[in-house]
Amino acid sequence: MADRTIKPDDTNDLVLQNNDGSAKLELNEDQTVKVTTGSDAGEDFTVNTSQLVVEGDTGRVGVGTATPSQQVHISGATPIIQMTDTDTGADSLITASNATGSLKIQCDNNNETGSSTFEVDIDGSQRMKVDSTGDMTITDGDLVIGTAGHGIDFSGAQTSATEAGTGTTSSEILDSFETGTWNPEYHSSGGAITATEDIQAGYYTKIGRLVHVFGRIRTDSLSGGSGTVYIQGLPFTAGSFERPSGTISTCSDFAGDMPSSLYVPSGQSYFVLLYRNASDGAALSLQVSDLGTGANANFCAFSVTYFV
């Protein structure tokens, strides 16, 4: 049987439509093709039942489904969207796996360029980039861990203590980093000390469970208290470890013995000042009677490292 051709001419379009004109196919003389569907449910444009469906009432497009549930809905055992750069021949794919529920984004899947990147732009600016070496760059912004107890897992990036020797690894997740300030204050085992500080500064850095603090303090007047001298106000309570220690870098203008070392008691947010007994070299607790009560007294500069 010979084919028959029906076509528009230079001044007339070819239109196939239903009785009321609500659905029609137009072949226009300007070489465009226009499909119009009805606007009610079921009045769809369909190719082979479900290969391609455009719903007349919702405007949703389905590929592989006759009932699209979103504006564009692709359905299949492993649905893939492929984009090919005709300049380089590089293919980029977005693949969904019904078996595992995973979503994979592949840049230059056929490795045509060898230097492709995956980039995320928001509001007209690049925010993140992953290059072909696997390095990820956050162009502008912070990496925010939104749930306490989570962080950066280093288990695949280093040799653990268990592998290297006899240590027992408890965690390889860095779940905390913080810097800030705190106010060191003299205190005693026999109650509060009333003091006016003319120098009072404390700083800290917390990395995981490790806290490092340093600071300095000096008083212009001091009264009250008795017994052992503390410096209190540490930014975090110490964990259950055997007397973490620190360093007294400088001290001056005490009324009696001057502190030479310190330690942090477990479960406390202060450290005890110690001095070296001249007669036997023992480290003894500094006493309130060793503190000066006048101006420019009891200067102490220190650093402490402990675990929480």
ChimeraX attribute file (.defattr): number of C-alpha atoms within 10 A of each C-alpha:
attribute: neighborCount
match mode: 1-to-1
recipient: residues
	/A:1	3
	/A:2	4
	/A:3	4
	/A:4	6
	/A:5	5
	/A:6	7
	/A:7	13
	/A:8	15
	/A:9	11
	/A:10	9
	/A:11	8
	/A:12	12
	/A:13	17
	/A:14	14
	/A:15	16
	/A:16	13
	/A:17	14
	/A:18	9
	/A:19	8
	/A:20	7
	/A:21	13
	/A:22	12
	/A:23	18
	/A:24	16
	/A:25	16
	/A:26	16
	/A:27	18
	/A:28	18
	/A:29	15
	/A:30	12
	/A:31	9
	/A:32	9
	/A:33	13
	/A:34	11
	/A:35	13
	/A:36	16
	/A:37	20
	/A:38	16
	/A:39	15
	/A:40	11
	/A:41	10
	/A:42	13
	/A:43	16
	/A:44	22
	/A:45	17
	/A:46	15
	/A:47	13
	/A:48	9
	/A:49	11
	/A:50	16
	/A:51	14
	/A:52	17
	/A:53	23
	/A:54	24
	/A:55	24
	/A:56	19
	/A:57	14
	/A:58	15
	/A:59	16
	/A:60	17
	/A:61	24
	/A:62	23
	/A:63	19
	/A:64	20
	/A:65	17
	/A:66	21
	/A:67	17
	/A:68	21
	/A:69	13
	/A:70	12
	/A:71	12
	/A:72	13
	/A:73	16
	/A:74	19
	/A:75	19
	/A:76	12
	/A:77	10
	/A:78	11
	/A:79	15
	/A:80	17
	/A:81	11
	/A:82	12
	/A:83	14
	/A:84	13
	/A:85	11
	/A:86	8
	/A:87	6
	/A:88	10
	/A:89	14
	/A:90	18
	/A:91	17
	/A:92	18
	/A:93	16
	/A:94	14
	/A:95	16
	/A:96	20
	/A:97	14
	/A:98	13
	/A:99	8
	/A:100	7
	/A:101	7
	/A:102	9
	/A:103	12
	/A:104	11
	/A:105	14
	/A:106	15
	/A:107	19
	/A:108	23
	/A:109	16
	/A:110	12
	/A:111	14
	/A:112	13
	/A:113	12
	/A:114	12
	/A:115	11
	/A:116	16
	/A:117	17
	/A:118	15
	/A:119	15
	/A:120	14
	/A:121	11
	/A:122	8
	/A:123	6
	/A:124	7
	/A:125	10
	/A:126	13
	/A:127	16
	/A:128	16
	/A:129	16
	/A:130	15
	/A:131	14
	/A:132	15
	/A:133	10
	/A:134	10
	/A:135	9
	/A:136	14
	/A:137	12
	/A:138	14
	/A:139	14
	/A:140	10
	/A:141	8
	/A:142	8
	/A:143	8
	/A:144	7
	/A:145	12
	/A:146	8
	/A:147	8
	/A:148	8
	/A:149	10
	/A:150	12
	/A:151	18
	/A:152	11
	/A:153	12
	/A:154	13
	/A:155	11
	/A:156	8
	/A:157	8
	/A:158	9
	/A:159	11
	/A:160	17
	/A:161	12
	/A:162	11
	/A:163	11
	/A:164	8
	/A:165	9
	/A:166	8
	/A:167	10
	/A:168	10
	/A:169	10
	/A:170	9
	/A:171	11
	/A:172	15
	/A:173	14
	/A:174	15
	/A:175	17
	/A:176	16
	/A:177	13
	/A:178	10
	/A:179	12
	/A:180	11
	/A:181	15
	/A:182	17
	/A:183	16
	/A:184	24
	/A:185	24
	/A:186	23
	/A:187	25
	/A:188	20
	/A:189	15
	/A:190	13
	/A:191	13
	/A:192	14
	/A:193	19
	/A:194	14
	/A:195	17
	/A:196	16
	/A:197	21
	/A:198	15
	/A:199	15
	/A:200	17
	/A:201	17
	/A:202	21
	/A:203	18
	/A:204	20
	/A:205	17
	/A:206	20
	/A:207	14
	/A:208	15
	/A:209	15
	/A:210	14
	/A:211	22
	/A:212	17
	/A:213	21
	/A:214	21
	/A:215	19
	/A:216	21
	/A:217	22
	/A:218	25
	/A:219	24
	/A:220	17
	/A:221	17
	/A:222	20
	/A:223	15
	/A:224	14
	/A:225	19
	/A:226	16
	/A:227	15
	/A:228	20
	/A:229	26
	/A:230	26
	/A:231	20
	/A:232	18
	/A:233	18
	/A:234	24
	/A:235	21
	/A:236	17
	/A:237	18
	/A:238	24
	/A:239	18
	/A:240	13
	/A:241	13
	/A:242	11
	/A:243	15
	/A:244	18
	/A:245	16
	/A:246	20
	/A:247	16
	/A:248	18
	/A:249	13
	/A:250	13
	/A:251	18
	/A:252	15
	/A:253	19
	/A:254	19
	/A:255	15
	/A:256	13
	/A:257	19
	/A:258	22
	/A:259	27
	/A:260	20
	/A:261	20
	/A:262	26
	/A:263	20
	/A:264	27
	/A:265	20
	/A:266	19
	/A:267	13
	/A:268	16
	/A:269	17
	/A:270	23
	/A:271	24
	/A:272	22
	/A:273	22
	/A:274	23
	/A:275	18
	/A:276	17
	/A:277	12
	/A:278	9
	/A:279	6
	/A:280	7
	/A:281	9
	/A:282	11
	/A:283	16
	/A:284	17
	/A:285	20
	/A:286	25
	/A:287	22
	/A:288	24
	/A:289	16
	/A:290	17
	/A:291	22
	/A:292	20
	/A:293	19
	/A:294	15
	/A:295	15
	/A:296	17
	/A:297	22
	/A:298	26
	/A:299	22
	/A:300	23
	/A:301	18
	/A:302	19
	/A:303	18
	/A:304	20
	/A:305	19
	/A:306	24
	/A:307	19
	/A:308	16
